[in-house]
Amino acid sequence: MLFLHFGFVVAVCIGREASAHSSPSGWYYPYQCCSDRDCQPVHGAAITEGPEGYVVEETGEVIRYRDSRVKSSPDGEFHLCMQPGKVGSRAICLFVPPRSF
């Protein structure tokens, strides 16, 4: 019985990886950020850098630079992960390009 349970867990984990949500440039968003649907690239002034951190214009949320939700963007573009259409939704993850100083 334990073997069957283990096989089910492995199959579920492999299934999640196989169906991962990908960015337009082809890299895969981590499941914990997008649940296979909640991430998308954002352009223009959608994300700005302020003195306290990254400002998400859509929600007015400020995500501090050292916040664990801030991730490095593999393609050098901003990507935002949040539940679309949900009132009061906040960022789950924010992928940011390397900062220039």
All heavy atoms as an XYZ file, in Angstrom:
783
protein
N       0.819     -1.188      0.000
C       0.000      0.000      0.000
C       0.868      1.259      0.000
O       0.572      2.210     -0.695
C      -0.924     -0.044      1.216
C      -1.897      1.084      1.240
S      -3.055      0.895     -0.116
C      -4.265      2.031      0.337
N       1.925      1.262      0.794
C       2.826      2.405      0.836
C       3.435      2.667     -0.538
O       3.545      3.808     -0.968
C       3.932      2.166      1.871
C       4.959      3.290      2.005
C       4.261      4.572      2.443
C       6.030      2.908      2.997
N       3.795      1.598     -1.249
C       4.369      1.733     -2.580
C       3.389      2.422     -3.528
O       3.757      3.304     -4.285
C       4.783      0.360     -3.124
C       5.381      0.432     -4.498
C       6.663      0.938     -4.672
C       4.674      0.028     -5.615
C       7.222      1.023     -5.935
C       5.220      0.113     -6.884
C       6.501      0.612     -7.035
N       2.106      2.034     -3.477
C       1.099      2.657     -4.336
C       0.932      4.130     -4.006
O       0.812      4.965     -4.891
C      -0.237      1.931     -4.208
C      -0.288      0.515     -4.780
C      -1.636     -0.118     -4.495
C      -0.018      0.534     -6.270
N       0.937      4.470     -2.733
C       0.811      5.867     -2.314
C       1.998      6.681     -2.823
O       1.831      7.775     -3.349
C       0.710      5.947     -0.785
C       0.606      7.343     -0.277
N      -0.524      8.110     -0.468
C       1.497      8.114      0.380
C      -0.316      9.296      0.062
N       0.900      9.321      0.588
N       3.200      6.140     -2.681
C       4.405      6.815     -3.155
C       4.339      7.039     -4.663
O       4.662      8.107     -5.154
C       5.654      6.009     -2.791
C       6.926      6.614     -3.304
C       7.453      7.744     -2.709
C       7.581      6.061     -4.395
C       8.620      8.313     -3.183
C       8.744      6.626     -4.876
C       9.266      7.760     -4.272
N       3.877      6.026     -5.401
C       3.753      6.149     -6.858
C       2.783      7.241     -7.255
O       3.008      7.993     -8.193
N       1.690      7.376     -6.515
C       0.719      8.433     -6.788
C       1.342      9.814     -6.570
O       1.188     10.715     -7.376
C      -0.514      8.264     -5.894
C      -1.500      9.381     -6.038
C      -2.323      9.460     -7.159
C      -1.593     10.363     -5.070
C      -3.221     10.493     -7.299
C      -2.487     11.406     -5.204
C      -3.303     11.468     -6.323
N       2.078      9.977     -5.474
C       2.733     11.253     -5.174
C       3.737     11.605     -6.263
O       3.783     12.733     -6.743
C       3.413     11.221     -3.788
C       4.276     12.447     -3.570
C       2.361     11.106     -2.699
N       4.529     10.661     -6.689
C       5.500     10.898     -7.762
C       4.787     11.292     -9.051
O       5.168     12.239     -9.729
C       6.405      9.662     -7.985
C       7.235      9.815     -9.240
C       7.299      9.446     -6.769
N       3.711     10.600     -9.387
C       2.969     10.907    -10.613
C       2.387     12.314    -10.567
O       2.432     13.043    -11.550
C       1.852      9.883    -10.818
N       1.857     12.720     -9.417
C       1.301     14.068     -9.290
C       2.402     15.108     -9.444
O       2.246     16.097    -10.163
C       0.565     14.231     -7.934
C       0.239     15.688     -7.672
C      -0.700     13.389     -7.921
N       3.538     14.905     -8.817
C       4.648     15.858     -8.919
C       5.179     15.954    -10.339
O       5.444     17.042    -10.838
C       5.780     15.484     -7.961
S       5.322     15.719     -6.226
N       5.333     14.836    -10.997
C       5.823     14.838    -12.373
C       4.801     15.527    -13.274
O       5.154     16.323    -14.124
C       6.121     13.410    -12.855
C       7.345     12.869    -12.127
C       6.345     13.373    -14.364
C       7.628     11.400    -12.379
N       3.531     15.282    -13.051
C       2.480     15.915    -13.834
C       2.501     17.419    -13.702
O       2.318     18.143    -14.668
N       2.755     17.923    -12.528
C       2.834     19.372    -12.324
C       3.996     19.965    -13.095
O       3.873     21.002    -13.694
C       2.985     19.695    -10.842
C       1.692     19.596    -10.102
C       1.871     20.080     -8.689
N       0.600     20.039     -8.003
C       0.453     20.274     -6.730
N       1.501     20.555     -5.989
N      -0.730     20.226     -6.178
N       5.137     19.321    -13.046
C       6.297     19.834    -13.766
C       6.064     19.809    -15.273
O       6.424     20.721    -15.980
C       7.548     19.020    -13.418
C       8.076     19.277    -12.034
C       8.526     20.710    -11.822
O       9.190     21.276    -12.707
O       8.211     21.269    -10.772
N       5.434     18.767    -15.751
C       5.225     18.619    -17.185
C       4.261     19.650    -17.735
O       4.340     20.022    -18.891
C       4.718     17.216    -17.483
N       3.328     20.138    -16.918
C       2.351     21.086    -17.406
C       2.626     22.503    -16.922
O       1.725     23.319    -16.840
C       0.950     20.650    -16.962
O       0.860     20.701    -15.549
N       3.851     22.808    -16.569
C       4.194     24.122    -16.028
C       3.878     25.229    -17.017
O       3.979     25.064    -18.224
C       5.672     24.154    -15.643
N       3.493     26.349    -16.486
C       3.137     27.545    -17.238
C       4.437     28.229    -17.682
O       5.328     28.457    -16.887
C       2.333     28.430    -16.288
C       1.928     29.746    -16.809
N       1.289     29.921    -18.005
C       2.038     30.969    -16.261
C       1.025     31.200    -18.170
N       1.473     31.863    -17.127
N       4.550     28.564    -18.943
C       5.799     29.161    -19.415
C       5.598     30.600    -19.865
O       4.512     31.016    -20.253
C       6.394     28.339    -20.555
O       5.555     28.372    -21.682
N       6.684     31.349    -19.816
C       6.693     32.731    -20.281
C       6.736     32.743    -21.807
O       7.082     31.730    -22.425
C       7.916     33.452    -19.718
O       9.079     33.011    -20.390
N       6.428     33.871    -22.431
C       6.513     33.949    -23.886
C       7.914     33.648    -24.435
O       8.042     33.139    -25.540
C       6.109     35.390    -24.192
C       5.232     35.786    -23.060
C       5.819     35.078    -21.865
N       8.947     33.937    -23.633
C      10.303     33.666    -24.111
C      10.737     32.226    -23.866
O      11.829     31.838    -24.252
C      11.297     34.643    -23.470
O      11.318     34.478    -22.074
N       9.874     31.422    -23.202
C      10.128     29.990    -23.107
C      10.582     29.451    -21.772
O      10.634     28.244    -21.590
N      10.936     30.280    -20.797
C      11.318     29.727    -19.491
C      10.050     29.472    -18.671
O       9.006     30.050    -18.896
C      12.309     30.635    -18.760
C      11.842     32.023    -18.468
C      11.903     33.100    -19.304
C      11.238     32.494    -17.260
N      11.367     34.202    -18.679
C      10.953     33.859    -17.431
C      10.906     31.893    -16.055
C      10.368     34.636    -16.447
C      10.316     32.668    -15.065
C      10.059     34.023    -15.268
N      10.148     28.553    -17.725
C       8.990     28.127    -16.952
C       8.898     28.869    -15.624
O       9.863     28.937    -14.883
C       9.033     26.616    -16.692
C       8.781     25.832    -17.948
C       9.834     25.341    -18.702
C       7.485     25.618    -18.401
C       9.600     24.651    -19.874
C       7.245     24.929    -19.573
C       8.308     24.442    -20.300
O       8.066     23.772    -21.468
N       7.705     29.411    -15.359
C       7.457     30.037    -14.062
C       7.391     28.937    -13.003
O       6.808     27.876    -13.251
C       6.115     30.766    -14.070
C       5.999     31.916    -15.041
C       5.138     31.851    -16.133
C       6.735     33.078    -14.858
C       5.003     32.912    -17.011
C       6.613     34.151    -15.742
C       5.748     34.059    -16.815
O       5.621     35.112    -17.676
N       7.959     29.168    -11.824
C       7.864     28.167    -10.762
C       6.399     27.961    -10.358
O       5.632     28.924    -10.268
C       8.643     28.789     -9.599
C       9.473     29.859    -10.202
C       8.757     30.330    -11.424
N       6.022     26.736    -10.120
C       4.641     26.418     -9.776
C       4.167     27.204     -8.553
O       3.032     27.662     -8.505
C       4.492     24.911     -9.539
C       3.049     24.521     -9.290
C       2.178     24.341    -10.363
C       2.568     24.363     -8.002
C       0.847     24.005    -10.151
C       1.245     24.032     -7.779
C       0.388     23.854     -8.855
O      -0.918     23.535     -8.634
N       5.044     27.390     -7.553
C       4.637     28.096     -6.338
C       4.313     29.562     -6.606
O       3.622     30.203     -5.832
C       5.676     27.965     -5.221
C       6.979     28.668     -5.487
C       8.005     27.809     -6.203
O       7.665     26.828     -6.844
N       9.261     28.182     -6.110
N       4.762     30.101     -7.734
C       4.449     31.482     -8.092
C       3.183     31.595     -8.929
O       2.471     32.585     -8.851
C       5.595     32.107     -8.889
S       7.072     32.437     -7.917
N       2.921     30.606     -9.752
C       1.864     30.798    -10.746
C       0.733     29.804    -10.695
O      -0.294     30.043    -11.329
C       2.455     30.777    -12.144
S       2.919     29.127    -12.683
N       0.900     28.693     -9.992
C      -0.130     27.651     -9.998
C      -0.556     27.329    -11.427
O      -1.724     27.078    -11.708
C      -1.349     28.075     -9.177
O      -0.989     28.341     -7.856
N       0.372     27.392    -12.343
C       0.175     27.103    -13.769
C      -0.735     28.099    -14.496
O      -1.254     27.797    -15.552
C      -0.362     25.683    -13.990
C       0.692     24.639    -13.714
O       1.890     24.969    -13.715
O       0.318     23.476    -13.504
N      -0.943     29.308    -13.935
C      -1.823     30.238    -14.647
C      -1.683     31.710    -14.262
O      -2.207     32.563    -14.952
C      -3.276     29.821    -14.444
C      -3.743     29.970    -13.019
C      -5.189     29.508    -12.836
N      -5.571     29.606    -11.448
C      -5.365     28.689    -10.530
N      -4.752     27.573    -10.852
N      -5.761     28.853     -9.294
N      -1.038     32.054    -13.179
C      -1.120     33.400    -12.630
C       0.014     34.354    -13.001
O       0.060     35.452    -12.474
C      -1.213     33.330    -11.098
C      -2.451     32.589    -10.627
O      -3.467     32.624    -11.329
O      -2.397     31.969     -9.555
N       0.924     33.973    -13.889
C       2.055     34.839    -14.228
C       1.942     35.359    -15.651
O       1.438     34.676    -16.537
C       3.381     34.089    -14.095
S       3.764     33.589    -12.406
N       2.453     36.574    -15.846
C       2.500     37.148    -17.186
C       3.556     38.246    -17.225
O       3.866     38.847    -16.212
C       1.142     37.712    -17.574
C       0.673     38.837    -16.681
C      -0.709     39.296    -17.067
O      -1.284     38.866    -18.038
N      -1.259     40.207    -16.285
N       4.093     38.516    -18.408
C       5.035     39.623    -18.524
C       4.301     40.948    -18.354
O       3.108     41.050    -18.670
C       5.585     39.478    -19.941
C       4.648     38.591    -20.669
C       3.892     37.807    -19.658
N       4.979     41.928    -17.804
C       4.427     43.277    -17.686
C       5.425     44.250    -18.298
O       6.628     44.075    -18.176
C       4.093     43.657    -16.225
C       2.917     42.864    -15.712
C       5.271     43.453    -15.304
N       4.919     45.252    -18.973
C       5.787     46.161    -19.719
C       5.523     47.611    -19.336
O       4.548     47.920    -18.663
C       5.551     45.977    -21.220
C       5.763     44.575    -21.678
N       7.008     44.003    -21.797
C       4.881     43.604    -22.011
C       6.883     42.747    -22.206
N       5.601     42.483    -22.336
N       6.380     48.468    -19.841
C       6.196     49.895    -19.656
C       6.305     50.302    -18.204
O       7.178     49.856    -17.478
N       5.357     51.140    -17.776
C       5.388     51.677    -16.419
C       4.599     50.823    -15.435
O       4.242     51.284    -14.363
C       4.854     53.102    -16.427
N       4.311     49.562    -15.779
C       3.529     48.691    -14.894
C       4.254     48.413    -13.583
O       3.625     48.218    -12.542
C       3.184     47.387    -15.595
N       5.578     48.391    -13.629
C       6.413     48.207    -12.437
C       7.442     49.327    -12.444
O       8.154     49.522    -13.435
C       7.156     46.854    -12.447
C       6.200     45.671    -12.658
C       7.984     46.682    -11.174
C       5.247     45.398    -11.528
N       7.514     50.065    -11.364
C       8.533     51.114    -11.259
C       9.354     50.880     -9.998
O       8.915     50.181     -9.081
C       7.899     52.519    -11.215
O       6.980     52.585    -10.118
C       7.181     52.838    -12.513
N      10.538     51.457     -9.980
C      11.391     51.351     -8.800
C      11.268     52.628     -7.992
O      11.482     53.715     -8.508
C      12.845     51.124     -9.209
C      13.083     49.757     -9.822
C      14.552     49.483    -10.068
O      15.368     49.709     -9.146
O      14.873     49.042    -11.172
N      10.888     52.475     -6.722
C      10.789     53.608     -5.818
C      11.806     53.484     -4.713
O      12.577     52.518     -4.666
N      11.841     54.433     -3.802
C      12.822     54.386     -2.715
C      12.630     53.194     -1.770
O      13.585     52.695     -1.193
C      12.614     55.708     -1.976
C      11.311     56.243     -2.433
C      11.011     55.621     -3.759
N      11.399     52.710     -1.649
C      11.103     51.601     -0.743
C      11.174     50.239     -1.419
O      11.301     49.222     -0.758
C       9.702     51.775     -0.142
C       9.520     53.060      0.620
C      10.200     53.022      1.973
O      10.168     51.965      2.620
O      10.762     54.056      2.369
N      11.005     50.209     -2.756
C      10.986     48.938     -3.469
C      10.284     49.079     -4.800
O      10.099     50.180     -5.321
N       9.871     47.948     -5.361
C       9.179     47.924     -6.648
C       7.705     48.281     -6.426
O       7.050     47.727     -5.544
C       9.272     46.533     -7.287
C      10.686     46.142     -7.611
C      11.391     45.274     -6.786
C      11.334     46.658     -8.740
C      12.698     44.913     -7.079
C      12.639     46.307     -9.034
C      13.314     45.431     -8.197
O      14.603     45.086     -8.485
N       7.187     49.190     -7.244
C       5.794     49.621     -7.141
C       5.007     48.956     -8.265
O       5.330     49.110     -9.444
C       5.668     51.151     -7.244
C       4.205     51.573     -7.149
C       6.507     51.843     -6.175
N       3.977     48.195     -7.892
C       3.099     47.543     -8.857
C       1.967     48.531     -9.137
O       1.104     48.755     -8.285
C       2.542     46.210     -8.303
C       1.629     45.545     -9.320
C       3.680     45.286     -7.894
N       1.994     49.149    -10.300
C       1.034     50.203    -10.615
C      -0.412     49.714    -10.570
O      -1.300     50.442    -10.143
C       1.343     50.808    -11.989
C       2.675     51.530    -12.040
C       2.795     52.698    -11.059
O       1.798     53.432    -10.870
O       3.874     52.873    -10.477
N      -0.661     48.485    -10.975
C      -2.021     47.943    -11.015
C      -2.694     47.940     -9.651
O      -3.886     48.193     -9.531
C      -1.992     46.524    -11.586
C      -3.352     45.894    -11.743
C      -3.279     44.520    -12.396
O      -2.287     44.213    -13.082
O      -4.236     43.759    -12.223
N      -1.911     47.668     -8.609
C      -2.482     47.551     -7.261
C      -1.982     48.622     -6.302
O      -2.540     48.781     -5.222
C      -2.128     46.179     -6.652
O      -0.704     46.095     -6.499
C      -2.642     45.037     -7.503
N      -0.918     49.331     -6.665
C      -0.322     50.305     -5.766
C       0.565     49.665     -4.716
O       1.138     50.339     -3.864
N       0.713     48.376     -4.782
C       1.519     47.620     -3.816
C       2.997     47.954     -3.990
O       3.485     48.109     -5.103
C       1.289     46.132     -4.064
C       2.074     45.212     -3.191
C       1.800     43.748     -3.504
O       1.179     43.436     -4.540
O       2.223     42.921     -2.693
N       3.700     48.074     -2.866
C       5.149     48.251     -2.882
C       5.766     46.956     -2.372
O       5.474     46.510     -1.258
C       5.595     49.437     -2.007
C       7.112     49.533     -1.968
C       4.982     50.742     -2.503
N       6.610     46.358     -3.206
C       7.301     45.128     -2.827
C       8.754     45.498     -2.561
O       9.480     45.903     -3.469
C       7.199     44.068     -3.943
C       5.723     43.766     -4.249
C       7.939     42.802     -3.531
C       5.520     42.850     -5.428
N       9.148     45.385     -1.333
C      10.516     45.765     -0.949
C      11.545     44.965     -1.741
O      11.310     43.822     -2.105
C      10.723     45.574      0.541
C       9.808     46.477      1.365
C      10.271     46.532      2.804
N       9.421     47.399      3.590
C       9.581     48.717      3.689
N      10.558     49.313      3.049
N       8.761     49.439      4.439
N      12.685     45.605     -1.967
C      13.729     44.993     -2.788
C      14.189     43.640     -2.257
O      14.536     42.765     -3.028
C      14.927     45.938     -2.924
C      14.591     47.183     -3.706
C      14.637     48.442     -3.125
C      14.223     47.099     -5.049
C      14.328     49.586     -3.857
C      13.907     48.230     -5.779
C      13.960     49.468     -5.173
O      13.642     50.577     -5.900
N      14.178     43.441     -0.967
C      14.640     42.180     -0.374
C      13.506     41.222     -0.033
O      13.720     40.215      0.629
C      15.479     42.461      0.867
C      16.760     43.182      0.531
C      17.565     43.444      1.780
N      18.692     44.298      1.483
C      19.949     43.907      1.556
N      20.236     42.694      1.937
N      20.919     44.734      1.260
N      12.304     41.509     -0.494
C      11.143     40.655     -0.252
C      11.372     39.295     -0.919
O      11.906     39.222     -2.031
C       9.894     41.325     -0.840
C       8.591     40.656     -0.433
O       8.434     39.450     -0.720
O       7.739     41.342      0.145
N      10.951     38.222     -0.265
C      11.167     36.873     -0.809
C      10.364     36.625     -2.087
O      10.646     35.691     -2.826
C      10.821     35.808      0.238
O       9.443     35.876      0.570
N       9.377     37.461     -2.366
C       8.596     37.314     -3.602
C       9.333     37.836     -4.833
O       8.958     37.541     -5.950
C       7.249     38.038     -3.470
C       6.366     37.432     -2.386
C       5.108     38.232     -2.205
N       5.446     39.545     -1.654
C       4.612     40.582     -1.624
N       3.397     40.468     -2.120
N       4.993     41.722     -1.085
N      10.392     38.607     -4.618
C      11.183     39.146     -5.730
C      12.144     38.059     -6.212
O      12.909     37.492     -5.433
C      11.960     40.410     -5.314
C      12.868     40.887     -6.433
C      10.996     41.508     -4.899
N      12.061     37.772     -7.503
C      12.886     36.734     -8.134
C      13.633     37.336     -9.309
O      13.192     38.312     -9.913
C      12.002     35.581     -8.657
C      10.938     35.077     -7.708
C      11.519     34.286     -6.585
C      10.391     33.730     -5.709
N      10.852     33.343     -4.411
N      14.734     36.741     -9.668
C      15.506     37.170    -10.832
C      14.809     36.699    -12.109
O      14.402     35.551    -12.218
C      16.910     36.585    -10.754
O      17.650     36.979    -11.875
N      14.694     37.599    -13.068
C      14.044     37.266    -14.333
C      15.046     36.671    -15.311
O      16.020     37.331    -15.672
C      13.425     38.523    -14.945
O      12.907     38.245    -16.216
N      14.810     35.448    -15.783
C      15.737     34.805    -16.717
C      15.826     35.487    -18.082
O      16.816     35.330    -18.771
C      15.178     33.393    -16.882
C      14.363     33.155    -15.669
C      13.792     34.496    -15.317
N      14.805     36.245    -18.463
C      14.852     36.881    -19.780
C      15.061     38.399    -19.725
O      14.964     39.085    -20.729
C      13.602     36.540    -20.603
C      12.316     37.083    -19.997
O      12.369     37.789    -18.961
O      11.243     36.797    -20.562
N      15.331     38.926    -18.522
C      15.610     40.355    -18.404
C      14.387     41.247    -18.493
O      14.509     42.456    -18.649
N      13.194     40.684    -18.367
C      11.942     41.447    -18.413
C      11.208     41.289    -17.087
O      11.428     40.331    -16.354
C      11.047     40.929    -19.547
C      11.652     41.006    -20.924
C      11.840     42.426    -21.425
O      11.055     43.315    -21.021
O      12.763     42.658    -22.213
N      10.314     42.234    -16.792
C       9.469     42.106    -15.614
C       8.347     41.109    -15.886
O       7.761     41.103    -16.975
C       8.838     43.454    -15.237
C       9.773     44.395    -14.534
C      10.378     45.430    -15.223
C      10.038     44.251    -13.183
C      11.224     46.310    -14.584
C      10.889     45.124    -12.524
C      11.491     46.156    -13.229
N       8.031     40.289    -14.883
C       6.913     39.354    -14.936
C       6.221     39.414    -13.580
O       6.893     39.397    -12.542
C       7.381     37.911    -15.194
C       8.064     37.741    -16.500
N       7.432     37.235    -17.606
C       9.341     38.018    -16.885
C       8.282     37.202    -18.621
N       9.447     37.676    -18.204
N       4.896     39.480    -13.595
C       4.126     39.579    -12.364
C       3.214     38.366    -12.238
O       2.545     37.985    -13.197
C       3.282     40.860    -12.389
C       2.374     41.118    -11.191
C       3.195     41.276     -9.906
C       1.526     42.354    -11.435
N       3.182     37.794    -11.047
C       2.316     36.657    -10.770
C       1.312     37.079     -9.710
O       1.688     37.456     -8.602
C       3.121     35.471    -10.245
S       4.502     35.001    -11.303
N       0.039     37.068    -10.084
C      -1.032     37.373     -9.148
C      -2.328     36.792     -9.689
O      -2.417     36.479    -10.871
C      -1.171     38.871     -8.898
C      -1.457     39.712    -10.111
S      -1.408     41.486     -9.776
C      -2.870     41.710     -8.819
N      -3.301     36.608     -8.825
C      -4.580     36.056     -9.248
C      -5.363     37.143     -9.978
O      -5.768     38.130     -9.364
C      -5.370     35.527     -8.069
C      -4.719     34.338     -7.423
C      -5.501     33.841     -6.225
O      -6.293     34.556     -5.629
N      -5.261     32.591     -5.868
N      -5.554     36.984    -11.284
C      -6.239     38.018    -12.044
C      -7.716     38.120    -11.683
O      -8.366     37.126    -11.381
C      -6.061     37.561    -13.497
C      -5.833     36.097    -13.411
C      -5.164     35.851    -12.086
N      -8.206     39.353    -11.679
C      -9.620     39.581    -11.445
C     -10.086     39.453    -10.002
O     -11.240     39.687     -9.705
N      -9.191     39.105     -9.097
C      -9.578     38.960     -7.701
C      -9.378     40.302     -6.998
O      -8.275     40.849     -6.989
C      -8.740     37.875     -7.024
C      -9.140     37.605     -5.600
C      -8.328     36.475     -5.004
C      -8.710     36.265     -3.558
N      -7.898     35.242     -2.928
N     -10.445     40.858     -6.428
C     -10.373     42.136     -5.732
C      -9.404     42.032     -4.561
O      -9.443     41.072     -3.795
C     -11.770     42.571     -5.243
C     -11.687     43.852     -4.437
C     -12.710     42.724     -6.416
N      -8.525     43.006     -4.446
C      -7.547     43.001     -3.366
C      -6.390     42.053     -3.582
O      -5.607     41.801     -2.679
N      -6.258     41.539     -4.797
C      -5.186     40.597     -5.108
C      -3.823     41.265     -4.951
O      -3.644     42.424     -5.299
C      -5.361     40.073     -6.530
O      -4.410     39.083     -6.803
N      -2.888     40.545     -4.424
C      -1.516     41.015     -4.251
C      -0.576     40.105     -5.032
O      -0.906     38.973     -5.364
C      -1.120     41.002     -2.771
C      -1.899     41.985     -1.941
C      -1.441     43.389     -2.257
N      -2.110     44.379     -1.443
C      -2.480     45.549     -1.911
N      -2.269     45.867     -3.166
N      -3.057     46.422     -1.130
N       0.617     40.607     -5.290
C       1.614     39.839     -6.029
C       1.991     38.578     -5.264
O       2.169     38.602     -4.051
C       2.850     40.684     -6.277
N       2.094     37.488     -6.010
C       2.595     36.233     -5.457
C       4.104     36.206     -5.662
O       4.860     35.890     -4.752
C       1.929     35.027     -6.150
C       0.414     35.080     -5.959
C       2.504     33.719     -5.612
C      -0.369     34.132     -6.856
N       4.550     36.552     -6.875
C       5.972     36.669     -7.205
C       6.133     37.813     -8.197
O       5.236     38.114     -8.970
C       6.510     35.397     -7.861
S       6.586     33.957     -6.783
N       7.299     38.432     -8.160
C       7.656     39.470     -9.121
C       9.047     39.134     -9.647
O      10.012     39.089     -8.877
C       7.658     40.850     -8.465
C       8.119     42.003     -9.332
C       7.165     42.200    -10.521
C       8.228     43.284     -8.517
N       9.126     38.856    -10.945
C      10.414     38.582    -11.578
C      10.949     39.883    -12.131
O      10.239     40.591    -12.862
C      10.248     37.549    -12.694
C       9.876     36.190    -12.183
C       8.554     35.837    -11.993
C      10.865     35.267    -11.864
C       8.197     34.590    -11.500
C      10.527     34.020    -11.356
C       9.197     33.685    -11.184
N      12.167     40.226    -11.762
C      12.743     41.499    -12.154
C      14.057     41.298    -12.908
O      14.811     40.375    -12.617
C      12.975     42.419    -10.924
C      11.660     42.687    -10.203
C      13.978     41.829     -9.968
N      14.327     42.185    -13.862
C      15.623     42.121    -14.556
C      16.733     42.580    -13.612
O      16.449     43.208    -12.588
C      15.442     43.082    -15.725
C      14.318     43.970    -15.348
C      13.458     43.223    -14.387
N      17.966     42.287    -13.967
C      19.077     42.759    -13.129
C      19.020     44.289    -12.991
O      18.722     44.978    -13.960
C      20.328     42.328    -13.892
C      19.859     41.236    -14.810
C      18.433     41.531    -15.113
N      19.267     44.763    -11.814
C      19.252     46.212    -11.573
C      20.517     46.839    -12.106
O      21.603     46.282    -11.996
C      19.114     46.488    -10.089
C      17.777     46.029     -9.542
C      17.628     46.300     -8.085
N      17.463     47.733     -7.896
C      17.638     48.359     -6.749
N      17.995     47.685     -5.690
N      17.460     49.652     -6.637
N      20.369     48.025    -12.674
C      21.549     48.781    -13.106
C      21.774     49.922    -12.136
O      20.839     50.586    -11.710
C      21.336     49.321    -14.513
O      20.206     50.148    -14.566
N      23.010     50.110    -11.750
C      23.330     51.152    -10.760
C      24.133     52.251    -11.411
O      24.833     52.118    -12.311
C      24.128     50.556     -9.596
C      23.307     49.581     -8.809
C      23.356     48.224     -9.066
C      22.455     50.030     -7.819
C      22.605     47.324     -8.320
C      21.705     49.131     -7.070
C      21.787     47.785     -7.333
